[in-house]
Every structure is written in C-alpha cells, then in structure tokens.
Amino acid sequence: MEHGTLIEVARYRVIFADCDPMRIMYYGNYFRLFEIGRAELFRTLGHPFPEYIARGLYLGVIETACRYHKPARYDDDVIIRAGISDVMRARLTISYEVTALDGALLASGHTTHAVLNDAGRPQRIPPEFRDAALGMQKRSS
C-alpha cells in the first residue's frame, strides 16, 4: 500500500507484558502501537480523538494489516510513525511504521476506518479534519 510521508508521532518502550514466550513482542501488540500512532497523529493534526467522541463520532476499524519485518524485544525503544494514506467521504486509511532507534524497520501496516455516529451509522468525515488530512497528503506528494 502506498503510504506517502509518515511522521514520527510517538516513542514506546516494550514492556515485559508485551512479549510472548519467545521473549519478543507478541504480534497482536503491534496493533496497540498502531492505535497509539493513530491517536498521536490526530493530536498532531490538531484534532484529538476526545474532540470527536464529544460530537458522537467514532472511527470503526474496517480493515487492518501488519507486516512483521524484525522482532521488537523486551526493553527495546521503538519509534511509531503514522500518516494519512487515503481520505474518502466517510472513511480514511492510516499507514504506520514501527522502527528501532537505529532505523531498522520492525513492522509496517495500515488501518482503514469508517466514521460512525453513536448509532453506528456512517458519517462524512468532518470538513476541518478532512482539510487537515488532505493537507498532510499534499505535503507528502
């Protein structure tokens, strides 16, 4: 998936509870890192999630993907990068990379979200967020 520019949005230290019996980060926990990245990306764009929740809007996950390149291990510091890769009327796709401090790619992936109201019905992306997301895409082109 083409993802454009990803920006560093967070750093995370792998804790023991993140690891599986092989002492590497359990594969499902990378989606937690994606969620951290998504929340911090929205905050960076000036539109933190609580602002949308207060308006009765939510981002329902409709697709996820993660490719694992190298394992993260207990006590590793990792960098989470995220960026908007696609914006449609009622959904958007966010791309992610998780890297080691030395730049080694550990995982990459994306999540696609539908904007939903309290009743679970699709809603258009609010114009102010759409403008910010499209602006980020243009800067990366």
N, C-alpha and C positions, 0 to 999 in steps of 0.2 A: 504494500500500500504506500503510495506517495504521501509523504507527510509534511513537506515544507520545513520551515525552521522550527526547531524545538528550543525552548529556553529553559535554563535551569530554574526550577521553582522550589526545590526542597533538597535537603540532605537528610539521610536517615542512617542510624547505626543499627545493624542487625542484632537483635536480642536473642537469647537462648530459646525463648518460646517460639521464635520464627523458624527454628530449624527442625529438620526431620531426623530420624535415627542415624542417617549418614553424616550428620553434622553440617549439612548445607541447608540453605533456605528452602523450606517446603514450597513446592511450585505454586500452590494456590495463594501464597502470601504476596506474590508479585502483584496480584490484583489489588491488594491493600495499598501497595506502593503507588499503583496507578491512581487509586482513589485519592491518596494524599496529593499526588501531582495534579489531578483534576481540580481539587478544591483550591490549591495554591495558585493554579493557573487562573481560575476565575477571580481570585483575590487580586492577583497581579493586574488583571484587566480592569479592575475597579468594580467588579460585580460579584462579591462574595455570596456563597450559597444561601446564608440566612436571609439575605435580601429577597430571594426568590421564594423561599419557603414561607416568608411572611405574606407574600402575594398569592399563596396557594399553588405555586408551580414547583414541579419536581422533574428530575431527569431520570427517567426509567431506562435502564440498560436493556438494549435490544440485540446487541451483538458484542462479543469480546473475542480477542485473540492475543496470544502471547507466544513469542518465540524465545526460547532459552538458549543463550549463546555460551555462557560460562556461569558456574555457580557462585553465589554470594555465600559467605561463611560467617559463622558467629563472630561478632565484634567488628566485622567489616563496616567501614563507612561507605555509603553509596550516594550517588547523585541521581536525582529524579529530574528528567527533562520532559516537558509536555508542550504540545502545540495543537492548534485547531487545524485539522486537515480537510474538513468539509462542513459546509453550512447549508442547510436546506430550509424549507419553510418551518417545519415542525421537528426537525431533528438535526443533530450535529455529530461529527466524528472527531475524536481527540486521539492523537498519536502520542506514544510515550517511548522513552528510552531510560533504562536504568544502567548506570555505568559505575565502575570502580573509580576511585580518586585519580588513578593513573590514566583514565580514559578508556580502559578496556570495556567493551560492550558486554553487559551481563544478560540483559533481556530487552526486547522491544515488542511493541504491540499497539493495539488500539481498542477503544470502546466507542460504540455508537449508541446514542441516547435519543429517546423521544421525549419531547417536552410535554408533560401531562399536568392536568389540573387535579384538584382534590378527589374528583370522581374517577380519575384515571383516563380521562378523555384527552386526545391530542390537542395541543395548543400551538399557536405560532410562537416562534422564538421572539421574545420582547425586542422591539426595534433597537433599543440602546445597546443590548448585548450583541445583537446581530451586527450592528455597526462596528463595535469593538472587535468582534471575531473576524469580520471581513477585513478590517484594518490590519489585524495581525497577519492574515493571509497575504495581503498586498505587500506588506513589509518584507515578507519572506520570498516573494516572487522575484 
